[in-house]
Amino acid sequence: MKTANRFALALSTLTLLAGSATALAGNRLGEIPTKKVSFRDLDISTAEGAEALYGRIESAAREVCRGTELALMRTCREQAVDEAVRIVGNPLLSSVHRSTVERVEGLVQR
């Protein structure tokens, strides 16, 4: 399945991005945590499915970035989610991501 292959790449990207941040934090590359996420049960051509997948991507990003320094953790998660959403390439997922980023930016500006 083409989408499943793209998501596997997205998870690899999550791992690589976490590895970069972890390496910057002084941990060895071999200690990079990974998280396998499945979405076979989701129909990502629907808003509900895309939102559920986005939640799983965010959760995986939080987990793989957990071991980074506090100063790098937020950047690690943001980059991991951005890249995963880009690689999956689903318009609804991208829309969910954009609306989440815009909502967070609006809160930060208050």
C-alpha positions as CSV (number, residue, x, y, z in Angstrom):
1,M,0.0,0.0,0.0
2,K,1.5,3.3,-1.1
3,T,0.3,5.3,1.9
4,A,1.7,2.7,4.3
5,N,5.1,3.0,2.7
6,R,5.0,6.8,3.0
7,F,4.0,6.5,6.7
8,A,6.9,4.1,7.3
9,L,9.2,6.8,5.8
10,A,7.5,9.3,8.1
11,L,8.3,7.2,11.2
12,S,11.8,6.8,10.0
13,T,12.0,10.6,9.8
14,L,10.7,10.9,13.3
15,T,13.4,8.6,14.4
16,L,16.1,10.4,12.5
17,L,15.0,13.8,13.7
18,A,14.9,12.5,17.3
19,G,18.4,11.1,16.7
20,S,19.7,14.5,15.6
21,A,18.3,16.2,18.7
22,T,19.4,13.4,20.9
23,A,22.9,13.6,19.5
24,L,22.9,17.3,20.1
25,A,21.9,16.6,23.7
26,G,25.0,14.4,24.1
27,N,23.4,10.9,23.9
28,R,24.8,8.2,21.7
29,L,23.1,7.6,18.4
30,G,22.5,3.9,19.3
31,E,20.2,5.0,22.1
32,I,17.6,6.6,19.8
33,P,14.1,5.5,20.8
34,T,11.7,4.4,18.1
35,K,7.9,4.1,18.0
36,K,5.9,2.1,15.5
37,V,2.5,3.5,14.7
38,S,-0.1,1.8,12.6
39,F,-3.0,3.4,10.9
40,R,-4.4,0.5,8.9
41,D,-7.6,0.9,10.9
42,L,-8.0,4.5,9.9
43,D,-9.6,6.0,6.7
44,I,-7.4,9.0,6.3
45,S,-9.5,10.2,3.4
46,T,-12.0,11.4,6.1
47,A,-11.5,14.3,8.5
48,E,-11.9,12.0,11.5
49,G,-9.3,9.6,10.2
50,A,-6.8,12.4,9.4
51,E,-7.3,13.8,12.9
52,A,-6.8,10.4,14.5
53,L,-3.6,9.9,12.5
54,Y,-2.4,13.3,13.4
55,G,-2.9,12.5,17.1
56,R,-0.8,9.3,16.6
57,I,1.9,11.2,14.8
58,E,2.1,13.8,17.6
59,S,2.2,11.0,20.2
60,A,5.0,9.3,18.4
61,A,6.9,12.5,18.1
62,R,6.5,13.2,21.9
63,E,7.8,9.7,22.6
64,V,10.8,9.7,20.3
65,C,11.8,13.3,21.4
66,R,11.3,12.6,25.2
67,G,15.0,12.0,25.9
68,T,16.2,15.3,24.4
69,E,17.2,18.3,26.5
70,L,14.3,20.4,27.4
71,A,15.5,23.3,25.2
72,L,15.5,20.9,22.2
73,M,12.4,18.9,22.9
74,R,9.9,21.3,21.4
75,T,11.9,21.8,18.3
76,C,12.4,18.1,17.9
77,R,8.7,17.4,18.2
78,E,7.8,20.2,15.8
79,Q,10.3,19.1,13.2
80,A,9.3,15.4,13.5
81,V,5.6,16.2,13.1
82,D,6.2,18.6,10.2
83,E,8.3,16.0,8.3
84,A,5.9,13.1,9.0
85,V,3.0,15.1,7.7
86,R,5.0,16.2,4.7
87,I,6.0,12.7,3.8
88,V,2.5,11.2,4.3
89,G,1.4,13.8,1.8
90,N,-2.3,13.6,2.7
91,P,-4.2,16.9,2.1
92,L,-6.6,16.4,5.0
93,L,-3.7,15.5,7.3
94,S,-1.8,18.6,6.2
95,S,-4.9,20.7,6.9
96,V,-5.2,19.3,10.4
97,H,-1.6,20.1,10.9
98,R,-1.9,23.6,9.6
99,S,-4.9,24.3,11.8
100,T,-3.1,23.0,14.9
101,V,0.0,25.0,14.3
102,E,-2.1,28.2,13.7
103,R,-4.0,27.6,16.9
104,V,-0.8,27.1,18.9
105,E,0.8,30.2,17.3
106,G,-2.4,32.2,18.2
107,L,-2.1,31.1,21.8
108,V,1.6,32.0,22.0
109,Q,0.9,35.5,20.6
110,R,-1.6,36.3,23.3
